[in-house]
Amino acid sequence: MNPKLEDDDADLFREAVRDVKPLAFDVPAAEPARRPPPKARFTRADRYAVLQESLYTDTGDPELASGEELVFAREGIQKTVLRKLRRGQYRVQAEIDLHGLTVAEAKEAVRAFLAKALEHQFRCVRIVHGKGLRSGHRGPVLKSAISGVLRRVAPVLAYVSARQVDGGTGALYVLLATWPVKAVGPGRG
């Protein structure tokens, strides 16, 4: 472009704004929009709870650590009863899914679930604990914890890993006693 035209444009602009005066009042400069602070996905307490679970969860059972099938039967339970349970020949009357729960939440949920099942005199229930695929090196944390709870609840006669179509090693069929039972309290498992 021609330098003479540019100088003329600049002169015209200066001429046009020569009488302009600044505003008499102070206008605060607008602050740039700020992003909200990021929210932590886990609080310090959550991280501590996860650490405690990983350190103090009993994984001494080699079957649990390997992700293998679980089988438990109280003394006196016949092999034919256990075989029928493994084959899924008992009608499942109630189910609970523990995915997404912490160990403490899962234990409490299982206790409440069993109390309700016993109240209704259910014979067979299914507990879905998951396979522990996101537990990393710790192995199936919920599986181990739930197995421990079930072994300590007297009305649980037997439990086995479910058939593949019902969750495989990520679920359990639980055979319950149908005799009158008092509530399954928090101190019992």
Secondary structure, 3 states (H helix, E strand, C coil): CCHHHHHHHHHHHHHHCCCCCCCCCCCCCCCCCCCCCCCCCCCHHHHHHHHHHHHHCCCCCHHHHHCCCCEEECCCCCHHHHHHHHCCCCCCCEEEECCCCCHHHHHHHHHHHHHHHHHCCCCEEEEECCCCCCCHHHCCHHHHHHHHHHHHCCCEEEEEECCHHHCHHHEEEEEECCCCCCCCCHHHC
